[in-house]
Amino acid sequence: MRMKQDFTRGPIFGPLMRFVLPVLAAGFLQMLYGAVDLMIVGWYCSPADIAAVSTGSGVMFSLTIVVAGLALGTTVLLGQKFGEGRTEELGPITGSSVCLFGAIGAAIAVLMQPLARFAASALMTPPEAFAQAVTYIRLCSAGAPFIVAYNLLGSVFRGLGNSSLQMLAVAIACAANIAGDWLLIGVCGMGVAGAALATVAAQAVSVALSLLLIRRAGLPFSLTRADLRFQWPIVRRILSIGGPIAFQDAVVNLSFLVIAAIVNSLGVVTAAGIGIAERICGFVMLAPSSYGQAMSTFAAQNIGAGQPRRAQKGLLYAILSSLAAGCVMGWLSFFHGDLLTQLFVQEQPDVTRIGWEYLRAYSIDCLLTSFLFCFIGYFSGLGKTRFVMVQGIVGAFCARIPVSWLMSRLVPVSVFKIGLATPLSSAVQIALCLAVFAHLSHQEKRA
């Protein structure tokens, strides 16, 4: 298996697509991995159970996305050193990352046990779903070390330009999760607890098999036991790059949790409908998200190699390719959102109607995120993660949260209008990205 990809020479579009496609496939499998829980719960259980899994998985996703943001620090640092040709530094960077993220995984597993009730309460979980949501959060939190290990492995190989191994690991985890859900929910009737246990078991299987594959294929650099320690200059560098991204991701996801709390206050049926729609939105946003991840690696390697113009060309290719996929997904969401929602729930027309109404608003965001996510990946690869943090915070607090709250107060309440808060936020963030991109381009020309 090819363990690294050099983006600093040769054609741009072909290698970029060969990197994006495995990331896209891995993202699809990862979303399927999470959606199967909700889908099988929707087939076998009540709307209260659907709301519990939706709320609980929202909490876990918030934690995961913060970890993934921090792990981007490893991706960018590895990519820059690889582009500079300083491969002797890759081992110490990886070893320090293992220690840092191992400590983070252990902390999440311990702290979320007493905080599970607080998290479910903060999201205004409907009373009928509260106990099940707490159970889901506690059981999934126990598997936090596996969540963290998965994200770290992905960050290392994306930094080296490899995305195939991550796709294979997620495929294995997805298959294990589907089998576990069918067994624990469909056969054993364990409901929400079965969904959580299947998720944790699948993550453990994924990490174990990933390490086995890495051992057989070998790393493209030397990693010794001496590297597996906290090397604080490296740790500080990882945190300085990934910290702002993690904070931005936390704030953005907090804004979505605020929307979830607003929706939960409207009743269990509305919470179930929008919970399903949010899962579908994860699939809808796969293409721009994958291109954003690719741009982080592409830009990091080329900036490390002193080729900023090549990084800009890659950004253009990524935006145009992502936009083509966004048009297709937007069309599906707007005109056929009812069919997508019915994949998760059967014979519950109110839940289906609410889910489709929310998806119509998200169809607009399919076009906007084709620009936004590629810009975020590009700026992250440049190391401009503080700007990434700022634009995310502005979008959340100046658009997404106030607009969703305001729309929830208008009578009659429109789920479509609540959903419009997201594309409005993306538009604000794109404007900021364009302004900074123009400023950096002007500085480069002057230099």
VEXGUSE-517034 format. One line per 2 residues: number of its first residue (from 1); their letters; for each residue x, y, z of C-alpha. Coordinates in Angstrom, 1 decimal, always signed. Layout:
BEGIN
NUM = a = X:Y:Z ~ ...
END
This chain:
BEGIN
1 = mr = +0.0:+0.0:+0.0 ~ +1.3:+3.4:-0.9
3 = mk = +1.8:+5.3:+2.4 ~ +2.4:+8.8:+1.2
5 = qd = +1.5:+11.3:-1.6 ~ +3.6:+14.2:-2.8
7 = ft = +1.4:+17.1:-3.9 ~ +4.2:+19.5:-4.6
9 = rg = +5.0:+18.5:-8.1 ~ +3.3:+17.3:-11.3
11 = pi = -0.4:+17.6:-12.2 ~ -2.9:+19.0:-9.7
13 = fg = -6.3:+17.8:-10.5 ~ -5.6:+14.1:-10.9
15 = pl = -3.7:+13.6:-7.6 ~ -6.1:+15.8:-5.8
17 = mr = -9.1:+13.7:-6.9 ~ -7.3:+10.5:-6.1
19 = fv = -6.8:+11.8:-2.6 ~ -10.4:+13.2:-2.2
21 = lp = -12.2:+10.1:-3.4 ~ -11.0:+7.8:-0.5
23 = vl = -11.7:+10.6:+1.9 ~ -15.2:+11.0:+0.5
25 = aa = -15.7:+7.2:+0.7 ~ -14.4:+7.2:+4.3
27 = gf = -16.7:+10.1:+5.2 ~ -19.7:+8.3:+3.6
29 = lq = -18.9:+5.1:+5.6 ~ -18.4:+7.2:+8.8
31 = ml = -21.7:+8.9:+8.3 ~ -23.4:+5.5:+7.5
33 = yg = -21.7:+4.2:+10.6 ~ -23.4:+6.8:+12.7
35 = av = -26.7:+6.8:+10.8 ~ -27.2:+3.1:+11.1
37 = dl = -27.9:+3.6:+14.9 ~ -30.6:+6.1:+14.2
39 = mi = -32.0:+4.1:+11.3 ~ -32.4:+0.8:+13.1
41 = vg = -33.7:+2.6:+16.2 ~ -36.2:+4.3:+13.9
43 = wy = -37.3:+0.9:+12.6 ~ -37.6:-0.9:+15.9
45 = cs = -38.2:+1.7:+18.5 ~ -40.3:+4.8:+19.4
47 = pa = -39.9:+8.5:+18.5 ~ -38.6:+9.0:+22.1
49 = di = -35.8:+6.5:+21.4 ~ -35.0:+8.3:+18.1
51 = aa = -34.8:+11.7:+20.0 ~ -32.6:+10.1:+22.6
53 = vs = -30.1:+8.7:+20.1 ~ -30.2:+12.0:+18.1
55 = tg = -29.5:+14.0:+21.2 ~ -26.8:+11.7:+22.6
57 = sg = -25.0:+11.4:+19.3 ~ -25.1:+15.2:+19.0
59 = vm = -23.1:+15.4:+22.3 ~ -20.7:+12.8:+21.1
61 = fs = -20.2:+14.4:+17.8 ~ -19.4:+17.7:+19.5
63 = lt = -16.6:+15.9:+21.4 ~ -15.4:+14.1:+18.3
65 = iv = -15.2:+17.3:+16.2 ~ -13.1:+19.0:+18.9
67 = va = -10.7:+16.1:+18.8 ~ -10.6:+16.1:+15.0
69 = gl = -9.9:+19.9:+15.1 ~ -6.9:+19.3:+17.4
71 = al = -5.7:+16.4:+15.2 ~ -5.6:+18.8:+12.3
73 = gt = -2.6:+20.3:+14.0 ~ -0.8:+17.0:+13.5
75 = tv = -2.0:+16.9:+9.9 ~ -0.8:+20.3:+9.0
77 = ll = +2.5:+20.0:+10.9 ~ +3.3:+16.6:+9.2
79 = gq = +2.3:+18.0:+5.8 ~ +4.5:+21.1:+6.1
81 = kf = +7.5:+19.1:+7.3 ~ +6.9:+16.6:+4.5
83 = ge = +6.8:+19.5:+1.9 ~ +10.0:+20.9:+3.4
85 = gr = +11.7:+17.5:+3.0 ~ +12.4:+17.3:+6.8
87 = te = +11.3:+13.7:+7.1 ~ +13.5:+13.1:+10.2
89 = el = +11.0:+15.2:+12.2 ~ +7.9:+13.1:+11.3
91 = gp = +8.6:+10.5:+14.0 ~ +8.9:+12.9:+16.9
93 = it = +5.7:+14.7:+15.7 ~ +3.8:+11.4:+15.6
95 = gs = +5.1:+10.2:+18.9 ~ +4.2:+13.4:+20.7
97 = sv = +0.7:+13.3:+19.1 ~ +0.2:+9.8:+20.4
99 = cl = +0.9:+10.9:+24.0 ~ -1.2:+14.1:+23.7
101 = fg = -4.3:+12.4:+22.3 ~ -4.0:+9.4:+24.5
103 = ai = -4.4:+11.7:+27.5 ~ -7.3:+13.5:+25.9
105 = ga = -9.1:+10.3:+25.2 ~ -8.7:+9.1:+28.8
107 = ai = -10.0:+12.5:+30.1 ~ -13.1:+12.4:+28.0
109 = av = -13.9:+8.8:+29.1 ~ -13.7:+9.7:+32.8
111 = lm = -15.2:+13.2:+32.8 ~ -18.3:+12.5:+30.6
113 = qp = -19.7:+9.9:+33.1 ~ -20.8:+12.5:+35.7
115 = la = -21.5:+15.2:+33.0 ~ -23.8:+13.1:+30.9
117 = rf = -27.0:+14.2:+32.7 ~ -25.9:+17.8:+32.5
119 = aa = -25.3:+17.5:+28.7 ~ -28.7:+15.9:+28.2
121 = sa = -30.4:+18.6:+30.3 ~ -28.6:+21.5:+28.6
123 = lm = -30.0:+20.3:+25.3 ~ -33.5:+20.4:+26.7
125 = tp = -34.0:+16.7:+25.9 ~ -37.7:+15.8:+26.0
127 = pe = -38.6:+14.1:+29.3 ~ -39.7:+10.9:+27.4
129 = af = -36.2:+10.6:+26.0 ~ -34.0:+11.9:+28.9
131 = aq = -33.0:+8.7:+30.6 ~ -32.1:+6.9:+27.3
133 = av = -30.1:+9.9:+26.1 ~ -28.0:+9.9:+29.3
135 = ty = -27.4:+6.1:+28.9 ~ -26.3:+6.6:+25.3
137 = ir = -23.8:+9.4:+26.2 ~ -22.3:+7.5:+29.1
139 = lc = -21.8:+4.3:+27.1 ~ -20.3:+6.1:+24.1
141 = sa = -18.1:+8.2:+26.3 ~ -16.5:+5.1:+27.7
143 = ga = -15.3:+4.4:+24.1 ~ -13.7:+7.8:+23.8
145 = pf = -10.1:+6.4:+23.6 ~ -11.1:+4.6:+20.4
147 = iv = -12.7:+7.7:+19.0 ~ -9.5:+9.7:+19.7
149 = ay = -7.2:+7.0:+18.3 ~ -9.3:+6.8:+15.1
151 = nl = -9.0:+10.6:+14.5 ~ -5.3:+10.6:+15.3
153 = lg = -4.6:+7.8:+12.8 ~ -6.5:+9.6:+10.2
155 = sv = -4.7:+12.9:+10.8 ~ -1.3:+11.2:+10.5
157 = fr = -2.0:+9.6:+7.1 ~ -3.8:+12.6:+5.7
159 = gl = -0.7:+14.6:+6.6 ~ +1.4:+12.2:+4.5
161 = gn = -1.1:+12.4:+1.6 ~ -2.5:+8.9:+2.2
163 = ss = -6.3:+8.5:+2.5 ~ -6.8:+4.9:+1.5
165 = lq = -5.9:+3.4:+4.8 ~ -8.5:+5.5:+6.6
167 = ml = -11.2:+4.5:+4.2 ~ -10.4:+0.8:+4.8
169 = av = -10.5:+1.2:+8.5 ~ -13.8:+3.0:+8.4
171 = ai = -15.3:+0.3:+6.1 ~ -14.4:-2.3:+8.7
173 = ac = -15.9:-0.3:+11.5 ~ -19.1:+0.4:+9.5
175 = aa = -19.6:-3.3:+8.8 ~ -19.0:-4.1:+12.5
177 = ni = -21.5:-1.4:+13.6 ~ -24.2:-2.6:+11.3
179 = ag = -23.8:-6.1:+12.5 ~ -23.8:-5.0:+16.1
181 = dw = -26.9:-2.8:+15.6 ~ -28.9:-5.6:+14.0
183 = ll = -27.9:-8.0:+16.8 ~ -28.3:-5.8:+19.8
185 = ig = -31.3:-3.7:+18.7 ~ -33.2:-5.9:+16.2
187 = vc = -32.6:-9.3:+17.8 ~ -31.9:-8.6:+21.5
189 = gm = -34.2:-5.6:+21.8 ~ -31.7:-3.5:+23.7
191 = gv = -32.8:-0.2:+22.1 ~ -30.7:+2.9:+22.8
193 = ag = -28.2:+1.0:+25.0 ~ -27.7:-1.5:+22.2
195 = aa = -27.0:+1.3:+19.7 ~ -24.3:+2.8:+22.0
197 = la = -22.6:-0.6:+22.7 ~ -22.5:-1.4:+19.0
199 = tv = -20.9:+1.9:+18.3 ~ -18.2:+1.5:+20.9
201 = aa = -17.4:-2.1:+19.8 ~ -17.1:-1.1:+16.2
203 = qa = -14.7:+1.7:+17.1 ~ -12.5:-0.8:+19.0
205 = vs = -12.5:-3.1:+16.0 ~ -11.5:-0.3:+13.6
207 = va = -8.6:+0.9:+15.7 ~ -7.2:-2.6:+16.3
209 = ls = -7.4:-3.5:+12.6 ~ -5.9:-0.2:+11.6
211 = ll = -2.9:-0.7:+13.8 ~ -2.5:-4.2:+12.3
213 = li = -2.6:-2.8:+8.8 ~ +0.0:-0.1:+9.7
215 = rr = +2.3:-2.7:+11.1 ~ +2.2:-4.8:+8.0
217 = ag = +2.5:-1.9:+5.6 ~ +5.2:-0.1:+7.6
219 = lp = +5.5:+3.7:+8.2 ~ +7.3:+5.9:+5.6
221 = fs = +9.4:+7.3:+8.4 ~ +11.2:+6.1:+11.5
223 = lt = +9.1:+5.9:+14.7 ~ +11.0:+4.7:+17.8
225 = ra = +10.1:+4.2:+21.5 ~ +12.1:+7.3:+22.2
227 = dl = +9.7:+9.3:+20.1 ~ +6.7:+8.2:+22.2
229 = rf = +6.9:+10.9:+24.8 ~ +5.7:+14.4:+25.4
231 = qw = +8.1:+16.7:+23.5 ~ +6.6:+20.0:+24.6
233 = pi = +7.8:+22.2:+21.7 ~ +6.1:+19.8:+19.3
235 = vr = +3.0:+19.6:+21.5 ~ +2.8:+23.4:+21.7
237 = ri = +3.1:+23.6:+17.9 ~ +0.3:+21.0:+17.4
239 = ls = -1.9:+22.9:+19.8 ~ -1.1:+26.3:+18.3
241 = ig = -2.3:+25.0:+14.9 ~ -5.1:+22.7:+16.0
243 = gp = -6.3:+24.6:+19.0 ~ -8.0:+27.5:+17.1
245 = ia = -9.6:+24.9:+14.7 ~ -10.9:+22.9:+17.6
247 = fq = -12.2:+26.0:+19.3 ~ -13.9:+27.1:+16.1
249 = da = -15.4:+23.7:+15.6 ~ -16.6:+23.6:+19.2
251 = vv = -18.3:+27.0:+18.8 ~ -19.9:+26.1:+15.5
253 = nl = -21.1:+22.8:+16.8 ~ -22.4:+24.6:+19.9
255 = sf = -24.5:+26.7:+17.7 ~ -26.0:+23.6:+16.2
257 = lv = -26.6:+22.2:+19.7 ~ -28.4:+25.5:+20.5
259 = ia = -30.6:+24.8:+17.5 ~ -31.1:+21.3:+18.8
261 = ai = -32.2:+22.6:+22.2 ~ -34.6:+25.0:+20.5
263 = vn = -36.0:+22.2:+18.4 ~ -36.2:+19.8:+21.4
265 = sl = -38.4:+22.4:+23.2 ~ -40.9:+22.1:+20.3
267 = gv = -41.8:+18.5:+21.2 ~ -40.6:+15.0:+20.7
269 = vt = -41.9:+14.6:+17.1 ~ -40.2:+17.8:+15.9
271 = aa = -37.0:+16.7:+17.7 ~ -37.1:+13.3:+16.0
273 = gi = -37.8:+14.8:+12.5 ~ -34.9:+17.3:+12.7
275 = gi = -32.6:+14.8:+14.3 ~ -33.1:+12.5:+11.3
277 = ae = -32.7:+15.5:+8.9 ~ -29.4:+16.4:+10.6
279 = ri = -28.1:+12.9:+10.0 ~ -29.0:+13.2:+6.3
281 = cg = -27.3:+16.6:+6.2 ~ -24.1:+14.8:+7.2
283 = fv = -24.3:+12.8:+4.0 ~ -25.2:+15.9:+2.0
285 = ml = -22.2:+17.8:+3.2 ~ -19.7:+14.9:+2.6
287 = ap = -18.3:+16.3:-0.7 ~ -17.4:+19.8:+0.5
289 = ss = -16.1:+18.4:+3.8 ~ -13.9:+15.9:+1.9
291 = yg = -12.5:+18.6:-0.3 ~ -11.8:+20.7:+2.7
293 = qa = -9.7:+18.0:+4.3 ~ -7.9:+17.5:+1.0
295 = ms = -7.1:+21.2:+0.8 ~ -5.5:+21.1:+4.3
297 = tf = -3.0:+18.5:+3.2 ~ -2.5:+20.0:-0.3
299 = aa = -2.0:+23.6:+0.9 ~ +0.3:+22.5:+3.8
301 = qn = +2.6:+20.5:+1.6 ~ +2.9:+23.3:-1.1
303 = ig = +3.4:+26.0:+1.5 ~ +6.1:+23.9:+3.1
305 = ag = +7.7:+23.6:-0.4 ~ +7.4:+27.4:-1.0
307 = qp = +4.8:+27.1:-3.8 ~ +1.8:+29.3:-2.7
309 = rr = +0.6:+29.7:-6.3 ~ +0.2:+26.0:-6.7
311 = aq = -1.8:+25.9:-3.5 ~ -4.2:+28.5:-4.9
313 = kg = -4.6:+26.5:-8.1 ~ -5.5:+23.5:-6.0
315 = ll = -8.1:+25.6:-4.2 ~ -9.8:+26.6:-7.5
317 = ya = -9.9:+22.9:-8.6 ~ -11.4:+21.9:-5.3
319 = il = -14.1:+24.5:-5.3 ~ -15.3:+23.8:-8.8
321 = ss = -15.4:+20.0:-8.2 ~ -17.1:+20.4:-4.9
323 = la = -19.7:+22.8:-6.4 ~ -20.7:+20.2:-9.0
325 = ag = -21.4:+17.7:-6.3 ~ -23.2:+20.3:-4.2
327 = cv = -25.6:+21.0:-7.0 ~ -26.6:+17.4:-7.1
329 = mg = -27.0:+17.1:-3.3 ~ -28.9:+20.3:-3.1
331 = wl = -31.4:+19.1:-5.8 ~ -32.0:+15.9:-3.9
333 = sf = -32.5:+17.6:-0.6 ~ -35.0:+20.2:-1.9
335 = fh = -37.1:+18.0:-4.1 ~ -36.7:+14.5:-2.6
337 = gd = -36.1:+15.1:+1.1 ~ -39.2:+13.1:+1.9
339 = ll = -37.7:+10.0:+0.4 ~ -34.4:+10.5:+2.2
341 = tq = -36.2:+10.9:+5.5 ~ -38.3:+7.8:+5.0
343 = lf = -35.1:+5.8:+4.9 ~ -34.8:+6.4:+8.7
345 = vq = -38.5:+6.2:+9.8 ~ -41.5:+4.4:+8.5
347 = eq = -45.2:+5.1:+8.9 ~ -44.7:+8.3:+10.8
349 = pd = -45.7:+11.0:+8.4 ~ -45.3:+13.9:+10.8
351 = vt = -41.7:+13.0:+11.4 ~ -41.1:+12.7:+7.7
353 = ri = -42.8:+16.1:+6.9 ~ -40.7:+17.9:+9.5
355 = gw = -37.4:+16.3:+8.3 ~ -38.1:+17.3:+4.7
357 = ey = -39.0:+20.8:+5.6 ~ -35.7:+21.2:+7.4
359 = lr = -33.8:+19.7:+4.5 ~ -35.2:+22.2:+2.1
361 = ay = -33.3:+24.9:+4.0 ~ -30.1:+22.9:+4.0
363 = si = -30.3:+22.5:+0.2 ~ -29.1:+26.1:-0.1
365 = dc = -26.1:+25.4:+2.1 ~ -25.1:+22.6:-0.3
367 = ll = -23.9:+25.3:-2.7 ~ -22.4:+27.6:-0.1
369 = ts = -20.3:+25.0:+1.7 ~ -18.6:+24.1:-1.6
371 = fl = -16.8:+27.4:-1.3 ~ -16.6:+27.7:+2.5
373 = fc = -15.2:+24.3:+3.4 ~ -12.5:+24.5:+0.7
375 = fi = -11.5:+28.0:+2.0 ~ -11.3:+26.6:+5.5
377 = gy = -9.1:+23.7:+4.4 ~ -6.9:+26.1:+2.5
379 = fs = -6.4:+28.6:+5.3 ~ -5.8:+25.7:+7.7
381 = gl = -3.1:+24.3:+5.5 ~ -1.5:+27.8:+5.4
383 = gk = -1.4:+27.7:+9.2 ~ -4.0:+30.6:+9.4
385 = tr = -6.0:+28.7:+12.0 ~ -6.7:+31.8:+14.1
387 = fv = -8.6:+33.3:+11.2 ~ -10.5:+30.0:+10.7
389 = mv = -11.5:+30.3:+14.4 ~ -12.6:+33.9:+14.1
391 = qg = -14.8:+33.3:+11.0 ~ -16.4:+30.3:+12.6
393 = iv = -17.3:+32.3:+15.7 ~ -18.6:+35.2:+13.7
395 = ga = -20.9:+32.9:+11.7 ~ -22.2:+31.2:+14.8
397 = fc = -22.9:+34.2:+17.0 ~ -23.8:+36.7:+14.4
399 = ar = -26.0:+34.6:+12.2 ~ -26.8:+31.0:+13.1
401 = ip = -27.8:+31.3:+16.8 ~ -29.7:+34.6:+16.7
403 = vs = -31.5:+33.8:+13.4 ~ -32.6:+30.3:+14.6
405 = wl = -33.8:+31.7:+17.9 ~ -35.7:+34.5:+16.2
407 = ms = -37.4:+32.1:+13.8 ~ -38.4:+29.8:+16.6
409 = rl = -40.3:+32.7:+18.2 ~ -42.4:+33.5:+15.1
411 = vp = -45.9:+32.1:+15.1 ~ -46.6:+29.8:+13.4
413 = vs = -43.2:+28.2:+13.9 ~ -41.5:+27.2:+10.6
415 = vf = -38.9:+24.5:+10.6 ~ -37.8:+25.7:+7.2
417 = ki = -37.1:+29.2:+8.5 ~ -35.2:+27.8:+11.5
419 = gl = -33.0:+25.9:+9.0 ~ -32.3:+29.1:+7.0
421 = at = -30.0:+30.2:+9.8 ~ -27.3:+27.7:+8.6
423 = pl = -26.9:+29.0:+4.9 ~ -27.0:+32.6:+6.2
425 = ss = -24.1:+31.8:+8.5 ~ -22.2:+30.2:+5.6
427 = av = -22.7:+33.3:+3.5 ~ -21.3:+35.5:+6.2
429 = qi = -18.2:+33.2:+6.6 ~ -17.6:+33.1:+2.8
431 = al = -17.5:+36.9:+2.7 ~ -14.8:+36.9:+5.4
433 = cl = -12.8:+34.2:+3.6 ~ -12.9:+36.1:+0.4
435 = av = -11.7:+39.3:+2.1 ~ -8.8:+37.6:+3.7
437 = fa = -7.9:+35.6:+0.6 ~ -7.8:+38.9:-1.4
439 = hl = -5.7:+40.5:+1.3 ~ -3.1:+37.6:+1.3
441 = sh = -3.0:+37.6:-2.5 ~ -2.3:+41.3:-2.5
443 = qe = +0.5:+40.8:+0.0 ~ +2.0:+38.0:-2.1
445 = kr = +2.0:+40.2:-5.2 ~ +3.7:+43.0:-3.4
447 = a = +6.4:+40.6:-2.0
END
